[in-house]
Amino acid sequence: MKYTPQQIGTLIKNTRKNLGVTQKDLALTSGTGLRFIIDLERGKETCEFGKALTILQTLGIKLTLTPPLASMKVE
């Protein structure tokens, strides 16, 4: 399934709110800045990938990457 930055931002925002965490608290807990959290939740396409992964991990959101079958070697 393909996700847009906006969909990921909405997922992060909804998860954060469901956990009762403020943007400021999430920034402090994850070691990022408040501005980054705001931009990420708004779906800014140029947000730093490493920091976005940190936010997902901090919120307990699991990310699964599955390569296409053609790229998998069978031995």
N, C-alpha and C positions, 0 to 999 in steps of 0.2 A: 504494500500500500504506500502511496506517495503522500507525504504531508507537506503543507506549505509552512513557511515561517509564521504566518498568522495563526494557523491551526495549532502549532506547537506552543506559541505564545499564549493562546487561549487555554490550552491544557495546563500549562504552568500556572497561569493566573487562577484558574478554577481549583487546582490542587492546593495551591498556597492558601486560598481563601477557605477551602474546606478544612484545612488543618488549623485554621485560626492564626495564621502567621502574617505579619505585616510585611510590606515590601522592605522596609528598613531592617526588620529582624532577619529576613532572608538574606539580605545583602551582608549583614554582619556575620551571620552564621556560615555563609558560604565563602566569605573572604572576597566578595566582589563589591561593587559600588551600587548605590541606590539608582543612579542614572542607568546603569547596565540593566538592572532588574526591570525598570520602567520600559526601556527600549525592547528588551527581550519579550516582555508580555505584550507589547504592541506589534510584535512580529517583524521587527527591524531585520532586514536581510543581511546586514553586514556585522551582526553581533559575532563576537569571537567564539568560535566553536568549542574551544577548551573550557571556557567559562560557562557556556551553555550546558556542557556535559556535567560540570560541577553542580549547577543548579538542579538539573534532573536528578542527580545522585542525592543531593541534599534533601530533596522533596520525596525521595523514594520512588521516583518514576523509573521504570525499567525500560531500557532501550535494547531492541533486538535487531541485529544486522544479519541478513541472510544472503550470501552470495548466490548468483544465478547458478543453476545446476550445470551449465556448460563449463563453468570455470572450476568445477570440482574434479580433482583427479581420482580415478578409481585404480587402485593397485591390486 
